Amino acid sequence: VQLVESGGGLGQPGGSLRLSCFASGMIWSTFTMNTMGWYRQTPGNQRELVATIAHGGSPNYADSVKGRFTISRNASRKTVYLEMNNLTPEDTAIYYCSRKIDSEIYWGQGIQVTVSS
């Protein structure tokens, strides 16, 4: 199983970007068993949680993104999304897609998001 992220790049302050993460090689029923999420990391800092969502569950967000970011998932497409609005330069980071099952976390390769005018 591979988590394949897309949609990163350059965004402007106050603008929006949408990240997608496709669970390649996973059947949809297994996808529903995973809690999917997004984390981010900046140089010299630990990876931090952005948002997570379980199948049929309520999303969980970091305080820093509440009201600006929205996580969602589509089981039939085996994809998790992160809609990022009202971007700030502090959102600049490498964003990692994750899946968690049986206390094990697996990561995507990461995708760069840069917020700058």
Backbone as a chain_set.jsonl record, in Angstrom:
{"seq": "VQLVESGGGLGQPGGSLRLSCFASGMIWSTFTMNTMGWYRQTPGNQRELVATIAHGGSPNYADSVKGRFTISRNASRKTVYLEMNNLTPEDTAIYYCSRKIDSEIYWGQGIQVTVSS", "coords": {"N": [[0.842, -1.193, 0.0], [0.563, 2.173, -0.851], [0.687, 5.61, -0.02], [-0.257, 8.285, -1.824], [0.416, 11.521, -2.341], [-0.922, 14.631, -3.568], [-1.327, 17.907, -5.076], [-0.047, 19.976, -3.729], [2.142, 22.863, -3.484], [2.598, 26.277, -4.414], [0.95, 28.748, -2.588], [-0.995, 31.687, -2.002], [-0.989, 34.163, 0.634], [-3.984, 34.193, 2.437], [-5.212, 32.78, 0.492], [-6.195, 29.628, -1.075], [-5.603, 26.087, -1.017], [-5.773, 22.678, -2.098], [-5.195, 19.528, -0.9], [-4.66, 16.142, -1.848], [-4.824, 12.649, -1.157], [-4.171, 9.511, -2.183], [-4.844, 6.167, -1.563], [-3.052, 3.884, -2.742], [-3.232, 0.571, -3.971], [-4.856, -0.468, -2.012], [-7.832, -1.995, -0.923], [-11.249, -0.851, -0.855], [-12.704, -1.544, 1.411], [-10.781, -2.076, 3.312], [-9.668, 0.427, 3.45], [-11.642, 1.809, 4.837], [-11.188, 0.958, 7.391], [-9.063, 2.299, 8.327], [-7.821, 5.103, 10.107], [-7.513, 8.149, 8.69], [-5.21, 10.796, 7.952], [-3.611, 14.052, 8.128], [-0.416, 15.429, 8.522], [2.165, 17.811, 9.337], [5.417, 19.23, 8.734], [8.138, 21.307, 9.558], [11.454, 22.58, 8.872], [13.746, 21.512, 11.325], [11.872, 21.042, 13.226], [9.454, 18.987, 14.981], [7.254, 16.574, 13.47], [3.922, 17.498, 13.16], [0.485, 17.121, 14.099], [-2.122, 17.831, 11.826], [-4.771, 17.292, 10.958], [-7.18, 14.681, 11.464], [-9.26, 11.909, 10.48], [-11.645, 9.479, 11.027], [-13.347, 6.641, 9.574], [-16.672, 7.376, 9.203], [-16.515, 8.932, 11.428], [-16.043, 11.929, 13.488], [-14.183, 14.762, 12.4], [-10.861, 15.625, 13.514], [-8.989, 18.362, 14.571], [-5.976, 20.334, 14.604], [-5.475, 23.11, 16.767], [-4.434, 25.309, 15.48], [-5.373, 25.25, 12.891], [-8.073, 25.071, 12.901], [-11.27, 25.957, 11.702], [-10.217, 26.901, 9.374], [-9.091, 24.871, 7.815], [-10.257, 21.874, 6.229], [-10.845, 18.495, 6.559], [-11.57, 15.588, 4.695], [-12.947, 12.464, 3.497], [-13.155, 9.898, 1.026], [-14.428, 6.884, 0.552], [-14.959, 5.196, -1.634], [-13.271, 6.184, -3.516], [-10.945, 5.868, -2.225], [-9.506, 7.923, -1.019], [-8.224, 10.705, 0.75], [-8.791, 14.067, 1.661], [-7.535, 17.426, 2.034], [-8.703, 20.443, 2.514], [-7.537, 23.624, 2.368], [-7.922, 26.763, 3.562], [-7.775, 30.397, 3.692], [-4.979, 30.76, 3.938], [-1.832, 31.127, 5.618], [1.565, 32.389, 5.955], [2.66, 30.832, 7.945], [1.655, 28.335, 7.526], [3.303, 27.123, 5.791], [5.052, 24.255, 4.957], [6.168, 20.802, 4.844], [3.763, 18.553, 3.976], [2.316, 15.623, 5.188], [0.589, 12.735, 4.341], [-1.262, 10.354, 6.204], [-2.003, 7.06, 7.482], [-3.676, 5.172, 9.914], [-3.803, 2.161, 11.67], [-4.607, -0.387, 13.901], [-2.893, 0.704, 15.853], [-0.606, 1.281, 14.424], [1.151, 3.55, 12.381], [1.311, 4.753, 9.107], [3.059, 6.382, 6.474], [2.845, 8.865, 3.829], [4.94, 10.112, 1.15], [5.276, 12.788, 1.439], [4.566, 16.24, 0.738], [5.313, 19.41, -0.561], [4.156, 22.482, 0.697], [3.97, 25.831, 0.163], [3.492, 29.031, 1.356], [3.291, 32.153, 0.229], [3.665, 35.558, -0.792]], "CA": [[0.0, 0.0, 0.0], [1.273, 3.447, -0.891], [-0.11, 6.83, 0.092], [0.271, 9.163, -2.868], [-0.107, 12.877, -2.135], [-0.89, 15.558, -4.698], [-2.033, 19.162, -4.875], [0.72, 20.988, -3.034], [2.715, 23.907, -4.313], [2.644, 27.647, -3.906], [-0.303, 29.428, -2.324], [-0.842, 33.066, -1.541], [-1.661, 34.457, 1.906], [-5.422, 34.393, 2.263], [-5.701, 31.917, -0.573], [-6.592, 28.26, -0.781], [-5.014, 24.941, -1.702], [-6.41, 21.421, -1.746], [-4.331, 18.359, -0.969], [-5.318, 14.843, -1.983], [-3.974, 11.495, -0.846], [-4.783, 8.292, -2.696], [-4.287, 4.94, -0.998], [-2.831, 2.956, -3.836], [-3.043, -0.821, -3.582], [-5.725, -0.799, -0.883], [-9.235, -2.128, -1.286], [-12.013, 0.18, -0.154], [-13.131, -1.996, 2.739], [-9.635, -1.874, 4.203], [-9.547, 1.877, 3.62], [-12.563, 2.264, 5.876], [-10.683, 0.555, 8.706], [-7.962, 3.18, 8.681], [-7.991, 6.516, 10.397], [-6.665, 8.882, 7.764], [-4.844, 12.091, 8.518], [-2.565, 14.914, 7.564], [0.539, 16.018, 9.437], [3.093, 18.693, 8.638], [6.723, 19.368, 9.375], [9.028, 22.358, 9.079], [12.854, 22.247, 9.224], [14.15, 21.625, 12.713], [10.738, 20.819, 14.123], [8.819, 17.679, 14.903], [6.044, 16.461, 12.677], [2.768, 17.816, 13.996], [-0.821, 16.775, 13.565], [-2.965, 18.877, 11.248], [-6.159, 16.837, 11.051], [-7.429, 13.265, 11.242], [-10.668, 11.557, 10.331], [-11.945, 8.051, 10.952], [-14.527, 6.34, 8.759], [-17.9, 7.603, 9.953], [-16.243, 9.69, 12.645], [-15.893, 13.372, 13.385], [-12.794, 15.182, 12.184], [-10.098, 16.184, 14.624], [-8.101, 19.373, 14.01], [-5.09, 21.136, 15.441], [-6.054, 24.431, 17.046], [-3.895, 26.299, 14.545], [-6.038, 25.187, 11.588], [-9.528, 25.016, 13.08], [-11.995, 27.029, 11.04], [-9.584, 27.223, 8.089], [-8.829, 23.639, 7.073], [-11.294, 20.85, 6.304], [-10.429, 17.171, 6.115], [-12.676, 14.732, 4.289], [-12.494, 11.213, 2.903], [-14.068, 9.237, 0.101], [-14.032, 5.477, 0.593], [-14.995, 4.593, -2.966], [-12.078, 6.65, -4.226], [-9.797, 5.574, -1.371], [-8.792, 9.186, -1.014], [-8.482, 11.678, 1.804], [-8.537, 15.413, 1.168], [-7.362, 18.513, 2.986], [-9.004, 21.749, 1.94], [-6.864, 24.632, 3.186], [-8.369, 28.11, 3.227], [-7.195, 31.492, 4.467], [-3.6, 30.342, 4.206], [-0.862, 32.079, 6.154], [2.94, 31.893, 5.775], [2.944, 29.816, 8.979], [1.213, 27.035, 7.019], [4.365, 26.572, 4.949], [5.605, 23.029, 5.548], [5.939, 19.572, 4.101], [2.553, 17.908, 4.479], [2.363, 14.173, 5.054], [-0.63, 11.953, 4.515], [-1.036, 9.213, 7.094], [-3.086, 6.142, 7.809], [-3.424, 4.505, 11.181], [-4.605, 0.979, 11.908], [-4.009, -1.241, 14.924], [-1.836, 1.481, 16.528], [0.518, 1.505, 13.521], [0.962, 4.684, 11.479], [2.062, 4.686, 7.858], [3.184, 7.736, 5.929], [3.156, 9.151, 2.45], [6.292, 10.635, 0.949], [5.275, 14.205, 1.781], [4.41, 17.185, -0.358], [5.632, 20.76, -0.104], [3.21, 23.591, 0.596], [4.626, 27.1, 0.463], [2.56, 30.161, 1.327], [4.1, 33.355, 0.078], [3.191, 36.497, -1.807]], "C": [[0.877, 1.243, 0.0], [0.276, 4.581, -0.749], [0.512, 7.859, -0.839], [-0.39, 10.529, -2.748], [-0.012, 13.694, -3.414], [-1.573, 16.857, -4.292], [-1.272, 20.242, -4.141], [1.242, 22.044, -3.983], [2.69, 25.252, -3.619], [1.244, 28.212, -3.759], [-0.036, 30.818, -1.808], [-1.5, 33.243, -0.175], [-3.119, 34.821, 1.664], [-6.036, 33.509, 1.21], [-5.998, 30.512, -0.102], [-5.765, 27.265, -1.592], [-5.767, 23.702, -1.24], [-5.424, 20.293, -1.952], [-5.185, 17.103, -1.096], [-4.32, 13.749, -1.653], [-4.726, 10.232, -1.227], [-4.071, 7.074, -2.115], [-4.191, 3.889, -2.091], [-2.614, 1.536, -3.317], [-3.896, -1.277, -2.423], [-7.155, -0.956, -1.383], [-10.066, -1.217, -0.385], [-12.429, -0.266, 1.234], [-12.004, -1.864, 3.749], [-9.437, -0.388, 4.468], [-10.446, 2.361, 4.748], [-12.087, 1.913, 7.285], [-9.571, 1.468, 9.208], [-8.45, 4.566, 9.083], [-7.004, 7.271, 9.523], [-6.352, 10.256, 8.339], [-3.821, 12.835, 7.698], [-1.731, 15.478, 8.716], [1.417, 16.959, 8.632], [4.369, 18.869, 9.449], [7.501, 20.49, 8.717], [10.444, 22.026, 9.539], [13.153, 22.493, 10.694], [13.053, 21.368, 13.716], [10.173, 19.412, 13.956], [7.592, 17.738, 13.995], [4.843, 16.686, 13.6], [1.46, 17.475, 13.283], [-1.508, 18.014, 12.993], [-4.432, 18.491, 11.427], [-6.219, 15.332, 10.827], [-8.926, 13.031, 11.115], [-10.796, 10.048, 10.208], [-13.185, 7.851, 10.088], [-15.775, 6.491, 9.613], [-17.72, 8.413, 11.21], [-16.151, 11.177, 12.402], [-14.43, 13.727, 13.162], [-12.169, 15.736, 13.46], [-9.063, 17.133, 14.038], [-7.155, 19.941, 15.059], [-5.719, 22.511, 15.621], [-5.639, 25.455, 15.995], [-4.616, 26.315, 13.201], [-7.553, 25.146, 11.699], [-10.195, 26.226, 12.44], [-11.417, 27.416, 9.695], [-9.399, 25.992, 7.204], [-9.998, 22.666, 7.267], [-10.75, 19.545, 5.759], [-11.678, 16.375, 5.751], [-12.111, 13.478, 3.635], [-13.58, 10.628, 2.031], [-13.633, 7.788, -0.02], [-13.996, 4.862, -0.798], [-13.795, 5.004, -3.801], [-10.8, 6.368, -3.452], [-8.893, 6.798, -1.23], [-9.2, 10.025, 0.188], [-8.04, 13.045, 1.287], [-8.264, 16.36, 2.333], [-7.572, 19.813, 2.235], [-8.443, 22.81, 2.882], [-7.263, 26.016, 2.699], [-7.705, 29.135, 4.128], [-5.764, 31.16, 4.898], [-2.77, 31.485, 4.769], [0.547, 31.537, 5.904], [3.302, 30.811, 6.79], [2.446, 28.429, 8.578], [2.243, 26.397, 6.091], [5.023, 25.391, 5.643], [5.552, 21.918, 4.508], [4.749, 18.878, 4.763], [2.606, 16.411, 4.167], [0.97, 13.579, 5.265], [-0.301, 10.765, 5.411], [-2.26, 8.317, 7.134], [-2.702, 5.403, 9.075], [-4.385, 3.339, 11.338], [-3.88, 0.111, 12.911], [-2.788, -0.582, 15.561], [-0.594, 1.696, 15.674], [0.172, 2.667, 12.574], [1.883, 4.515, 10.278], [1.979, 6.048, 7.176], [3.307, 7.752, 4.411], [4.536, 9.771, 2.362], [6.406, 12.109, 1.3], [5.181, 15.087, 0.552], [4.586, 18.596, 0.192], [4.455, 21.705, -0.333], [3.947, 24.849, 1.032], [3.604, 28.22, 0.312], [3.374, 31.445, 1.323], [3.485, 34.247, -0.987], [4.317, 36.807, -2.794]], "O": [[1.828, 1.339, 0.776], [-0.832, 4.527, -1.282], [1.665, 8.256, -0.664], [-1.582, 10.686, -3.011], [0.873, 13.473, -4.241], [-2.3, 16.908, -3.3], [-1.803, 21.335, -3.946], [0.836, 22.111, -5.143], [2.755, 25.343, -2.393], [0.446, 28.163, -4.695], [1.023, 31.094, -1.244], [-2.466, 32.548, 0.14], [-3.442, 35.643, 0.805], [-7.256, 33.488, 1.048], [-6.048, 30.232, 1.096], [-5.298, 27.561, -2.691], [-6.326, 23.669, -0.144], [-4.882, 20.119, -3.043], [-6.276, 17.01, -0.534], [-3.115, 13.911, -1.849], [-5.778, 9.923, -0.668], [-2.845, 6.971, -2.173], [-5.119, 3.117, -2.327], [-1.897, 1.329, -2.338], [-3.685, -2.369, -1.896], [-7.633, -0.144, -2.175], [-9.639, -0.858, 0.713], [-12.498, 0.556, 2.148], [-12.249, -1.57, 4.919], [-9.081, 0.009, 5.577], [-10.053, 3.228, 5.528], [-12.538, 2.512, 8.261], [-9.188, 1.41, 10.377], [-9.368, 5.121, 8.479], [-5.796, 7.053, 9.609], [-7.132, 10.809, 9.114], [-3.255, 12.328, 6.73], [-2.258, 15.935, 9.731], [1.421, 16.92, 7.402], [4.395, 18.684, 10.666], [7.528, 20.617, 7.493], [10.62, 21.271, 10.495], [12.847, 23.556, 11.234], [13.273, 21.463, 14.923], [10.384, 18.747, 12.941], [6.989, 18.79, 13.787], [4.774, 16.12, 14.691], [1.351, 17.532, 12.059], [-1.48, 19.092, 13.587], [-5.228, 19.256, 11.972], [-5.408, 14.774, 10.088], [-9.744, 13.83, 11.571], [-10.132, 9.422, 9.381], [-13.975, 8.775, 9.895], [-15.922, 5.813, 10.631], [-18.663, 8.573, 11.985], [-16.176, 11.637, 11.261], [-13.54, 13.058, 13.686], [-12.854, 16.239, 14.35], [-8.336, 16.765, 13.115], [-7.487, 20.018, 16.241], [-6.41, 23.011, 14.733], [-6.405, 26.358, 15.661], [-4.493, 27.28, 12.446], [-8.246, 25.182, 10.682], [-9.752, 27.363, 12.607], [-12.038, 28.17, 8.946], [-9.536, 26.072, 5.983], [-10.637, 22.639, 8.319], [-10.253, 19.491, 4.634], [-12.709, 16.477, 6.416], [-10.938, 13.437, 3.263], [-14.77, 10.836, 2.267], [-12.599, 7.491, -0.618], [-13.093, 4.085, -1.107], [-13.356, 4.266, -4.684], [-9.7, 6.599, -3.954], [-7.669, 6.698, -1.314], [-10.364, 10.049, 0.587], [-7.045, 13.162, 0.572], [-8.701, 16.128, 3.461], [-6.739, 20.231, 1.431], [-8.827, 22.883, 4.049], [-6.977, 26.393, 1.562], [-7.152, 28.804, 5.177], [-5.406, 31.269, 6.071], [-2.98, 32.652, 4.439], [0.707, 30.341, 5.663], [4.157, 29.967, 6.52], [2.787, 27.443, 9.233], [2.071, 25.258, 5.656], [5.494, 25.506, 6.774], [4.968, 22.075, 3.436], [4.746, 18.65, 5.973], [2.899, 15.997, 3.045], [0.281, 13.886, 6.238], [0.811, 10.238, 5.375], [-3.383, 8.741, 6.862], [-1.539, 5.053, 9.277], [-5.597, 3.479, 11.172], [-2.675, -0.109, 12.791], [-1.768, -1.236, 15.78], [0.389, 2.25, 16.166], [-0.936, 2.752, 12.046], [3.061, 4.183, 10.41], [0.982, 6.763, 7.282], [3.797, 6.807, 3.793], [5.22, 9.937, 3.372], [7.513, 12.628, 1.443], [5.651, 14.732, -0.529], [4.079, 18.932, 1.262], [3.847, 21.726, -1.403], [4.481, 24.916, 2.139], [2.939, 28.343, -0.717], [4.053, 31.773, 2.296], [2.873, 33.775, -1.946], [4.122, 37.581, -3.731]]}, "num_chains": 1, "name": "protein.A"}
